[in-house]
Amino acid sequence: MSSIYRGMIVNCIIILSLFLFSHLVIGCSSKSESAWLKRKTSQVVKNILYHKEKRTGLCFAVSSHQNEGYLAYVPCDKVKEHLEN
């Protein structure tokens, strides 16, 4: 086997090893990040208030958690019974 092919094989092995290692690290951390995201999402959802902006007639979902605010446009017909104003 020529040295060029050996070098290519070694490079492929290194790249494959790095890929597998990074996949393992990301896979392990994503479970804890997923649990954290689920907890944070449920906390934000508990605090959602729906408001209708009087000038435009647009509706928004507003929430906050630990000094972070969230605002999203929502269809008014979907949240009529939950509107604060």
C-alpha positions as CSV (number, residue, x, y, z in Angstrom):
1,M,0.0,0.0,0.0
2,S,1.4,3.4,-0.9
3,S,2.0,6.1,1.7
4,I,-0.7,8.3,0.0
5,Y,-3.4,5.7,0.7
6,R,-2.1,5.1,4.2
7,G,-2.3,8.8,4.9
8,M,-5.8,8.9,3.6
9,I,-6.9,6.0,5.7
10,V,-5.3,7.6,8.8
11,N,-7.1,10.9,8.0
12,C,-10.4,9.0,7.6
13,I,-10.0,7.2,10.9
14,I,-9.2,10.5,12.7
15,I,-12.2,12.2,11.1
16,L,-14.5,9.3,11.9
17,S,-13.2,9.2,15.5
18,L,-13.8,12.9,15.9
19,F,-17.3,12.5,14.5
20,L,-18.2,9.7,16.8
21,F,-16.8,11.5,19.8
22,S,-18.6,14.7,19.1
23,H,-21.9,12.8,18.4
24,L,-21.5,11.1,21.8
25,V,-20.8,14.4,23.6
26,I,-23.7,16.2,21.8
27,G,-26.0,13.2,22.4
28,C,-25.3,13.2,26.2
29,S,-25.7,16.9,26.6
30,S,-28.8,17.2,24.5
31,K,-30.8,15.1,27.1
32,S,-30.0,17.5,29.9
33,E,-30.6,20.5,27.7
34,S,-33.9,18.9,26.6
35,A,-35.0,18.5,30.2
36,W,-34.0,22.1,31.0
37,L,-35.9,23.3,28.0
38,K,-39.0,21.4,28.9
39,R,-38.9,22.8,32.5
40,K,-38.4,26.4,31.2
41,T,-41.1,26.1,28.6
42,S,-43.6,24.8,31.1
43,Q,-42.8,27.7,33.5
44,V,-43.2,30.3,30.7
45,V,-46.5,28.7,29.5
46,K,-47.9,28.9,33.0
47,N,-47.5,32.7,32.9
48,I,-49.0,33.4,29.5
49,L,-51.4,36.3,29.2
50,Y,-53.3,37.1,26.0
51,H,-53.8,40.7,25.1
52,K,-55.6,42.4,22.2
53,E,-53.9,45.6,21.0
54,K,-56.7,48.2,20.7
55,R,-55.2,50.3,17.9
56,T,-54.5,47.5,15.5
57,G,-56.8,44.7,16.8
58,L,-53.8,42.3,16.8
59,C,-53.6,39.7,19.6
60,F,-50.4,38.8,21.5
61,A,-49.3,36.1,23.9
62,V,-47.2,37.7,26.6
63,S,-45.1,35.9,29.2
64,S,-42.1,36.4,31.5
65,H,-39.9,34.2,33.6
66,Q,-36.8,35.2,35.6
67,N,-36.3,38.7,34.1
68,E,-36.9,37.4,30.5
69,G,-39.9,38.5,28.5
70,Y,-41.6,36.8,25.7
71,L,-44.0,38.2,23.1
72,A,-45.7,36.4,20.2
73,Y,-48.5,37.3,17.8
74,V,-51.4,34.8,18.0
75,P,-54.6,34.6,16.0
76,C,-57.4,36.4,18.0
77,D,-60.0,33.8,17.1
78,K,-57.9,31.1,18.8
79,V,-57.6,33.0,22.1
80,K,-60.9,34.9,22.5
81,E,-61.9,33.2,25.7
82,H,-58.5,33.9,27.2
83,L,-58.1,37.6,26.4
84,E,-57.3,39.9,29.3
85,N,-58.6,43.1,27.7
